[in-house]
């Protein structure tokens, strides 16, 4: 049996709306969002710090008309922003840690209403058994 993806290449925060997440430990974050909502990225130097915009860093998103795997992802472009808006279905976007301002060690995606956010930290620096993965929100 091969090594599972969790702990080898990714770590996941299943419910991540409004949660401060450590940037250390991976190359960046993929956020998968659902709901008719606006999703806003902010960053801070510390977990409990003051979160502010990282600037206009999102230009490429992937949209999907379904949330149950019955439709394909479609590449979309948007004017550079720190927000993503969807009216239905789902959207996925990647934030590379290198795109963040210096010394910003935590990232957060907040929702305007009741949207859902799943966060996937990718390209882990250290591969671990899932039980030994670091806590990402603290």
Secondary structure, DSSP 4 states (H G I P E B T S, - for coil): -PPPSBTTTEEEESS-BT--EE-TTSSEEEEEEESSEEEEEEEESSTTS--B---S-EEEEEEES-SSS-S--EEEEEEEESEEEESSSEEEEEEEGGGSPTT--EEEEEESSS-EEEEEEES-SS---GGGPPPS--
